[in-house]
Amino acid sequence: MKLLKRITSTLIAVTLFFSSGKAQTLSLEKTYEITGKANRGYLGNINIDEASNLIELTYVTKANDTKAKFETYQFDTKFNFIKVTADEIEFEKASVKYTWFKFKGENYTVEAVSVEGNLMGTLVLKRKQITYKWNWWWGGYDKYVKLLEKLKPKSDEGNKYYVYSKAENDVTGDVVVLVGEKAKIQKGSDPFLYMKKFHFLRITKDLDIVQDSPFEFENPQVIVKSQLIAGEGADDEDEDASASNLGILFAPAGGAGFSKAADADAKHYTFVSCNPTGVIDTKVSFTSGMSVWGVNAMVNIQGSVVIFGPSKGDEKYFNQVMTAGIDPESLKWDHFQIMKISGGKVAWTNAISIDEFENKLQTPPSQKKSPAYKGKKFAFANVAYTTSGDIFIMGQNFSLNQDKVRKYEDPLMFQFDNGGRLKAQFGVHRDENNKFAEMSPCPMQLIETNDGKNAYWLIGEIKGLRTETELGASKYKVLMYPAVAKINIGGATIGDFAQFGQDTYYLNNRFMFLPIDEKNSIVFFGETKNGRTLWFGKMPTSN
């Protein structure tokens, strides 16, 4: 099996679909009870050595003020228990022996820079102090931020900066910020300068501007989307943004107040990105299929940038529709646009009508309801791609209550071919509709079979939430189980669901399935509600 790349930093869960009408079953299921000590700590690492017929699960707890305790449970590859070993070791030596143990001390601080705009939009830099405190319950640092003194920088021309977007790196303390230059109030000055002349600045924790990458437009621009785009080596659980680019999508501004300054073409969009050092690596202009594009996300797929989201066939400028105070989630969109940028050039752009989405709706054979994308209120969750080049976009429908809080509903997935053409949308009626499922989006993942013909969609059905507290610290566990079905990639069809473990076993929130026997199966890994009993479930992937 091939685990398709996870693009968004969200909690991932597992659901699978089967391409025939017959649901999948588990071929092997085992359980084992761990000690209370291990359960009060956290599962730090899983080591799998199939050649040696060995699986090792290592739990970590605090032994005393100088040592950590590691309990390693060994199983064979059929999940039969072999033995448990215990190891108490000093913190400094532990990080050498257990390289995945990221403990740097109970507390440490980092001096960094924070960026914000004042009421006039002027760039304000503030020093900030970040304190990290180790949490032995979940095996990571809780972060606490304290803002310190501020400073207003100016460009060489004396024009103040207008802040648009930022990427703060709380590990190095640096910040990359997109700003526009504000013209001095004097005769002949350009009132649209801050919408035409931009800079990417990299500012160190000492408030020194060490990189200034300017770029300009002939006409005023507005920002459609600003987002960190993770690189191939980025770690979704790491707050260090050193492996991510800051991507900005611009649209021309027009309408009342812009007169002759506006670009004559409302669809003349531009994508710009800079690397973590603040240097521009991509700047490409293109004609958008639609003038108004409500982008969900910009993602890195094998070195290319893919941008997608709902769009409108409206000849107005972006800023005329997306006005101040407008809730984009309340808009009715009539298209969904997707674009790919490769090698600094636009590879393709497609705007697909909502009618085409409805015509290509696929649902599990035995499912009576037909949830579908209607052009509004779609919550993006994840993106995956296959060896054929097909792109799968996952998300959910949702509604808003009177307080504008989301109520998550049925999951959806869109399948596009390697040219961005829609092959199918898949609509799934979820089993769980409790208050926890309505409050939280379903975690999703996709796994492709080794032959590239099929893929498994993994959706976490949320049953509830468990809170455990000890010595003033709290640990939260999402109680979710895998619902499973299979996607036929070439035929763009979906099979019926199979659910595993519900009401008894729940997926481990960190390690939801094990990379073992991947050519033939998917192995779910979970535990009982109280965490004491481990659960292994193997699902065959061959027909």
Secondary structure by P-SEA (a helix, b strand, c coil): ccccccccccbbbbbbbbcccbbbbbcbbbbbbbcaaaaacccccccccccccbbbbbbbbbccccbbbbbbbbbcccccccbbbbbbbcaaaaaaacccccccccbbbbbbccccccccccbbbbbbbbbbbbbccccbbbbbbbbcbbbbbbccccbbbbbccccccccccbbbbbbbbbbcccccccccccccccccccccccccccbbbbbbbcbbbbbcbbbbbbcccccccccccccccbbbbbbbbbcccccccccccccbbbbbbbcccccccbbbbbbbcccccccccccccccbbbbbbbbbccccccccccccccccccccccbbbbbbbccccccbbbbbcaaaaaaaccccccccbbbbbccccccccccccccccbbbbbbbbbcccccccccccbbbbbbbcccccccbbbbbbcccccaaaaaccccccccccccccbbbbbbbbccbbbbbbcccbbbbbbbbbbbbbcccccccbbbbbbbcccccccccccccccccccccbbbbbbbcccccbbbbbbbbccc
